[in-house]
């Protein structure tokens, strides 16, 4: 059997944090494995290590398998990102490597191209290691390796299995957290009673001492000393148990940290009439006609998804509606407030803080901006982070805060491939946010599960 093994591997880009801290795992030529984890957890680093591009700081890597690595690619001259990705994937499968290393292989692929990839992936006769947030792909792997805080957890199944096991683990932690809280309350009560009794006994002994003769006081003081010593030991034991339960509670609280965000209820009704009306629109791009006498309408509070092959004009239509492009002929009428989130989340100013960006976009005062930031998980010093230094998930939450955090939410939210390059946790945060939002959505996405989870009710094929 061909394989690549990591044995007690350590690696870090700086001295402060190990991306991999004593990791041991084996990848072989019979399994299709996914590596998952938050942005910055070391997924791509591990993939590059398997390819020999990165050397560990300590530990051993043993490789006796041929490999082919597909890195994240950019669009090539004359080709769309989807076309370039499909060509690169074809080269990977044609390599017949014993272990394929695929970094975000479904990025930029349309629905047809993704299905073609899935077919070739499942029929590939050798092993594969993928880094991906695509849940459709994760459903097709044999096991999932989760990277977090320098350590790995191996889950022996696909995405559904992983989610189910994580839910069981979370329920177990919740039960332990509840038990810890009960024990903290019990021990705190016991400690309070012990302290009150100590004070009561001390007062009683003081009174008795005053009423006794001098000869008897020596005996009283001796008994008092022994009693105080015993009670002090008992209180110390209770305090030790209490401290242990508090530590358990705090550790569980950290592990169970909920990143869900809170979107305020707007103080006005959303625009319920026709938001977008396009009539007889024609548009050409680089001498290629994209739309010819195109008609389209979108009503308020509806959720519409644009579908079609790469190059069909989906992103172009979004830019036309937003006014970033102008039609050659025909009319485009847009009513209500519109917010456009492109793939780069470029609505934000990288040189300003989270709070300053919220103030700039929403127009609220600093105090209200802090309240909005807190609703989206930025509390205390976190609200002062520079946007240019944020992780992908933090960048998403800041963008959502500026667009959906204020009282004046948009009537129409336009999203262009919003899940590209987001880790799974951030995708779930986005889904939760969009399900709290009550305005209209116009979506371009090849993520079928995402579209289903945000309750798209109309599909328009271009």
Secondary structure, 3 states (H helix, E strand, C coil): CCEEEEEEEEECCECCECCEEEEEEEEECCCEEEEEECCCCCHHHHHHHHCCCCCCCEEEEEECCCEEEECCCCCCCCCCHHHHHHHHHHHHHHHCCCEEEEECCCCCCCHHHHHHHHHHHHHCCCEEEEECCCHHHHCCCCEEEEEECCEEEEECCCHHHHHHHHHHHHHHHHHHHHHHHHHHHHHHHHHHHHHHHHHHHHHHHHHHHHHCCHHHHHHHHHHHHHHHHHHHHHHHHHHHHHHHHHHHHHHHHHHCCCCCCCCCCCCCCCCCCEEEEEEEEEEEECCEEEEEEEEEEEECCCEEEEECCCCCCHHHHHHHHHCCCCCCEEEEEECCCEEEECCCCCCCCCCCEHHHHHHHHHCCCHHHHHHHHHHCCCCHHHHHCEHHHCCHHHHHHHHHHHHHCCCCCCCEEEEECCCCCCCHHHHHHHHHHHHHCCCEEEEECCCHHHHHHCCCCEEEEC
